[in-house]
Amino acid sequence: MAVSRNIAQGNDSLRAGRWDRKLYTGWELKGKTIGLIGTGRIGQSVAKWCQSFGMKVIGFDSLMSQSAMDAFGIEGVELEELWKRSDVLSFHTPLTDGTRGMLN
């Protein structure tokens, strides 16, 4: 949410004594697609939160079944499809040899 509303940039500008509201209006979350990498406990919480803002949630998790993702309204997709369809990405995986370098 902070990224979509440019909160960090707006805060920096305000602290520097500048404020141009038009630069920090951001964009709406409703109708956007979030891609979750990792759909465990934290990913499922993020999915619920995003759905409440009207976002479509897709996810990739090599360990979780599609039926488990379905229970949380997450459409399971392959990683390549997730990259293509996502407006926003959210990572919820431990750093392992398998996840290192996943995003370049």
Buried (B, 14 or more C-beta within 10 A) or exposed (E): EEEBBBEEBBEEBEEEEEEEEEEBEBEEBEEBBBBBBBBBEBBBEBBEBBBEBEBBBBBBBEEBEEEBBEEBBBBBBEEEBBBEBBBBEBBBBEEEEEBEEEEE
